[in-house]
Amino acid sequence: KYITGQMHQNVKDKLSEADTAKVVSYLRSGVVILADRGKYEHPELPGEHLQVGELSDGEYVWSMSMDRLVEAGKVTPDDDFIQHVLKNGQPPKELTQEQREAANEVLRAEARKASQ
């Protein structure tokens, strides 16, 4: 599953400060699936140059910038991902080859959707 999150005026209305910290930590601890040396400026975080890449925990895949968007109060991940994080605590340190292949397939599917 690819996490895009939902834009909010104030994430604090949806997530407590403690849960936001847990989600941000989880997002930062994912396994790198795809990375680039490039950086970009996200429209919601002007002046910040964010890493280009994708992370996974074997079940979900997300952009390397998702942690900053959540931390800055701009995005809230979907409820099922939040529950997944609160249940599991931290993502695994490594993924199996099958999990990596599945994550890459999720990225290919997202790329196909974006190109349509």
C-alpha positions in Angstrom: 0.0 0.0 0.0 1.3 3.4 -0.9 0.8 6.2 1.7 -0.1 9.5 0.4 -1.7 11.0 3.5 -4.4 13.6 3.6 -3.6 17.3 3.7 -5.0 19.1 6.8 -5.0 22.6 8.1 -3.8 21.2 11.5 -2.7 17.6 12.0 -2.9 18.2 15.7 -6.7 18.0 15.3 -6.3 14.4 14.2 -3.2 13.1 16.0 -2.0 13.8 19.5 1.5 15.1 20.0 2.7 11.7 21.3 1.2 9.8 18.4 2.6 12.3 15.9 6.1 11.6 17.4 5.6 7.9 17.1 4.4 8.1 13.5 7.3 10.5 12.5 9.8 8.1 14.2 8.3 5.1 12.3 8.4 7.0 9.0 12.1 7.8 9.5 13.0 4.3 10.4 11.7 2.5 7.3 13.9 0.5 5.0 15.2 2.4 1.9 13.6 1.0 -1.3 14.7 3.7 -3.7 16.9 6.8 -3.1 18.3 9.6 -5.2 21.0 12.2 -4.3 18.6 14.9 -5.5 16.5 17.0 -3.3 13.4 19.0 -3.9 11.3 21.7 -2.4 7.8 20.6 -1.4 5.1 23.2 -1.9 3.9 22.7 1.7 7.4 23.2 3.1 8.9 26.2 1.2 12.6 26.7 1.8 13.2 23.1 2.9 15.0 20.8 0.5 13.8 17.2 1.0 15.4 14.0 0.1 14.1 12.1 -2.9 13.3 8.5 -2.3 10.9 5.8 -0.9 10.9 3.8 2.3 9.0 0.7 3.3 8.2 -1.6 6.3 7.2 -4.5 4.1 3.6 -3.7 4.2 3.5 0.0 3.4 5.6 2.3 1.1 6.0 6.0 1.6 8.0 9.0 0.4 11.2 10.0 2.3 9.5 13.4 2.8 6.4 12.0 4.5 8.0 12.3 8.0 8.6 16.1 7.6 5.1 16.7 6.2 3.6 14.9 9.2 6.0 16.6 11.7 5.2 20.0 10.2 1.5 19.4 10.6 0.8 19.4 6.9 -0.2 15.7 6.3 -1.9 12.9 8.3 -1.3 9.4 7.1 -4.4 7.2 6.6 -6.0 5.8 9.7 -5.1 2.2 8.9 -1.4 3.2 8.7 -1.6 5.1 12.0 -3.1 2.0 13.7 -0.4 -0.1 12.1 2.3 2.1 13.6 0.8 2.3 17.0 0.4 -1.5 17.1 3.9 -2.3 15.8 6.1 0.4 17.3 9.0 0.4 14.8 9.4 -1.1 11.4 11.7 -4.0 10.8 15.4 -3.2 10.1 15.5 -5.3 7.0 13.0 -6.6 4.5 12.9 -10.0 2.7 13.5 -10.1 -1.0 9.8 -10.8 -1.5 8.9 -7.7 0.5 11.4 -5.6 -1.5 9.9 -6.9 -4.8 6.4 -6.1 -3.5 7.4 -2.6 -2.5 9.0 -2.0 -5.9 5.8 -3.2 -7.6 3.8 -0.7 -5.5 6.1 2.0 -6.7 5.7 0.9 -10.4 1.9 0.9 -10.0 2.1 4.4 -8.5 4.3 5.6 -11.4 1.8 4.1 -13.9 -1.1 5.9 -12.2 0.8 9.2 -12.3 1.6 8.9 -16.0 -2.0 8.4 -17.0 
